[in-house]
Amino acid sequence: MMKIHSGWKAAMLGTAAAALVITSYVSNGEGKQEADAAAVHAKNVILFVGDGMGLAARDAIRLATVGETGKLAMDDMPYVGLFHTSSTVPVTDSAAAATAFASGVKTYNGAIGMDANKKSVKTILEYAKDLGKATGIVTTSQVTDATGAAFGSHVEDRSKQSDIALQYLTSAKIDVLLGGGEDFWYPAGTAGAFQDEPAEDPSEKSKGTQGNLVTKAQSLGYNYVTNKTDLLKAKGDKLLGLFANEEMFQQKPEGQGDLYNPIVPLPDMTKKAIETLSTNKNGFFLVVEEEATDEMAHNNNAKLTIKSGQELDKAVRIAKNYAKAHPETLVLVLSDHETGGFSIEPVDAADESGDGISAEDGPFQIAGTKKNFVVDWTTSGHTAVDIPVTATGSRSELFAGVYENTDIFFKIAEAMGIKVKK
């Protein structure tokens, strides 16, 4: 049985009770003003995905950042839910999990915007586009990697990243695309702004299969940028920023070439995306992903799992500040699955920590104290534990409770006033 921190238990019970109170209050016909306010649809949606970031990882990020009694921006929200993560098998990958969020279907691992029968399924981003809203994907991974791809493309295999990029431009017509993965936008032999076969990872080089997609994007009106300075100066409502050959970090075990220092930090990409998308009078739908919380956990690298999680939290704070000024905005923070079998333990020399994959990691200082904790791992892969979602802003009460990952799609659709069949 999964152990849930007492604070989360209390929050879940409190939010469920609050939702029940709201429901009964409205159904009794009392407080028309409150009922009308609850029925207002979310004009803007900002969905944060801390890839691989389970509850224990969120707790470690919290302890290292704000201490035992502090609150991260991602936790300081009025509603919390818990969802099950399976795909068509008990342990999902990011592609199937993101397809569940994006389209409300369970599918096979590796599928992007496809159901289990390899039939394309419409995504919430595409529904938002139908409403005239601006759309965006921001990530520290390749912008065509699985999480973002499931919202803006339809392919049978997540590895077809050049096909995904082409669909972004010509089918989904996503307005803002910011992240890594330049290698899939240029054909082999045509290096872009980032050197092929760099010293830190010689395997990285241009490998696109759909021609020069950067040139194509520019011909379609995208402002193309490759560094922070140009991103901050960029104008217009269509923006493509590619800031690395592959991921915007080097995912390796600690001390073996691991590096998390994106040339454009996730908070800066998030801020620019919101600024650009918010010029659309009909609102916007934005997906923001931190990928290193997953990749570093795959390498059992707790130090950089925590560091990347701290950057995600800074990005969430930016979105919450926007939502405070624009209350018709819904902000969600969740993960697609848990990675690493991450657990938090006391520093104890007598504890059997194991070696190799099961070795303890740390110690890490608890912010504001002289106390420490260690991280223990059970795997370098994914696990099937339930994942928390925290929500604030317009229609955030919809996300309280316990449900399937596919319900994220239906709840976002309801929040936005989109009618879909379940």
Secondary structure, 3 states (H helix, E strand, C coil): CCCCCHHHHHHHHHHHHHHHHHHHHHHCCCCHHHHHHHHCCCCEEEEEEECCCCHHHHHHHHHHHHCCCCCCCCCCCCEEEEEECCCCCCCCCHHHHHHHHHHCCCCCCCCECECCCCCECCCHHHHHHHCCCEEEEEEEEECCCHHHHHHHCCECCCCCHHHHHHHHHHHHCCCEEEEECHHHCCECCCCCCCCCCCCCCCCCCCCECCCCHHHHHHHCCCEEECCHHHHHHCCCCCEEEECCCCCCCECCCCCCCCECCCCCCHHHHHHHHHHHHCCCCCCEEEEEEECHHHHHHHCCCHHHHHHHHHHHHHHHHHHHHHHHHCCCEEEEEECCCEECCCEEECCCCCCCCCCHHHCEEEEEECCCCCCEEEEECCCCCEECCCEEEEEEECCHHHHCEEEECCHHHHHHHHHHCCCCCC
